């Protein structure tokens, strides 16, 4: 697992550099992409604001409806970045590689959590969909979301990355 993470980070920076180099932002696409990214970050924030790591199976908040809300949020953020960048090659790569990479990540996490939490996690696997929720109760999800927990889980790093990308794309759009 550590070896995979060590490759994922430099590979991510390389892909990010290629994305920025090839991006051709425009105002309309920026606004549409930013809306996708805000939606994705809202999902991630609700997830990070609910998840208490290593203290059992999280079944409340957004985790009562989908087992992988952080990855769903990341997908929307990536899709928004693709829209802003207006690069068809990068978009095709993202839409192909994201599900490929994260399906493996999800399987490894499920195996780890099954070993760690046993029957409790197996019951959760049977009760809650992996990706697409059957329904959502937003009020209940928001009631279970703690901004303090989201900060503790370092979700501010994702927000910072989004803001940095937006600033860079605005600079590229108007000044480069």
N, C-alpha and C positions, 0 to 999 in steps of 0.2 A: 504494500500500500504506500509506504514512504517513497519507494523508488518511483512509482507512478506519479505521485505528487511532485517529486523533484523535476520530472520531465514536463509536467503540465504547466508549471509556472513559467519557465523560459519559453516554452512553446506558445503560451498565451501572450507573452510580450512580443514575440516575433509576429504572431498573427495580428496583434494590435497595431504594431508598427506598419505592417502591410495595409491594414484597413485604413489607417490615417493617411498614408501616402496616396492610396488610390481613391479616397473619398472625394465626392463631388457634391457637397451639400448645397441645397437651395432652401429658401425660407419655407415654402409650403411643405416640402418633405421633412424639414427640420421640425416643424410643428406637429406633423403627424407622427413622426418617429418619437418625439419627446413625449407625446401622449401615451404611446405604447410603453415607453420607459417608466413613466410615472405610475402607470397601472402595475407594471411588473414590480417596481419598488414598493408599492403599497402591499402587494402580496408578500414580498420578502419581509417587509417591516412587520406585518401581522404574524408571519411565521417566526421571525426572530424574537418578537415580543411575546411569544407563547412558549417557546421551546426552552425547557430546563434540561440542559445536557447531563447525561450520565446519572439521572435520578429516577429512572423508570421510563415507561412508554408514555409519551405525550399523547393524550387522547382528547384534549380540550381545544377550544378555539378553532382555528382553521384546520388543525390536525384531526378534528372530528369528521372532516369532509374529504380530505385528501392526504395521502401519506407523504407527498413530496411538494409542498407548496413553495419551498425555497427554489427548487429547480424550475417550477412553472414560472415563478417570477423572473428568474434568470433568463428563461426562454423569451419572455416578453421584452425584457431589457435588451437582449441580443437582437431580437427582431426589430425593435425600435432603432437600434444602432445601424442595422442594415438599411432601414428605410432612410435614415438621415444620410448615410454614406452614398446611397444610390449606385452601388457597384453590384451588378448582377452576378459576377463571378464570386465575390465574397458572400453574397446572399445565398447562392446555391451551396457553397461550401458550408456555411453556417447551418443551413436547413438540413444538410446531410450529416455533418459531423456532430452537432449538438445531441440529437437523439442517439446516435451511435455511441458517443462517449458516455453520456449520462445513463443510458440503459445499463452499461457495465458498472458504473458507479452505484446505481440504485441496487443492482443485484448483490454487489459486495456488501453494501450497507445492510441490506435485508439479511444476508447470511450472518454478518457480525451481530446484528441486533437479535436475531433468533437465538444464537448461541448465548448472548448476554442475558436476555430476558425470557427465553423459553416460551412456555405456553401462553403467557401474557401477550407476547409479541405475535405469536401465531394467530391468536384470536383477533388481534388488531388487523393483521393481514387479511383475514377472512371478512372483517366487518367494514373496512374502509378502503375505497378504491385507491389504486396506486397513483393515478394521475388525475383523471377527470372526475370531479365530484358530481354526484347525482343531483344535489341541490346545495344551497348555501343559506345560512341564516346570518346575514351581515351584522345585525345588532348583537347577536350572541358572540360572534367572532370578535367584534370590536370590544365587547365587555371583557373578554378574556385576554386582550392584548395589552401588554405593559410596555410603555415607551422606555422605562428604565431597563427592562430585560432586553429590549432590542439594542440598547446602547451597550449593555454588558456583553451581549453576543456580537458586538462590533459591527453592527449593520451600518454604522456611520461610514465605514470604509467603502461600502458599495455606493452610498449616497455621494461620497466624495469623488469616486470614480465617474459617476454619471455627470456630476457638475463639471468636472475637469473635461470630460468629453464634449459636453455642450459648449463650454468656453472655447475649446480648441476648434470645434466645428464652426462656431460663429466667427472666430478670427479667420479661419480658412475661407469661409463664405464671403467675408467682406474685405479682407486685407491681403490675402495671398492669391 
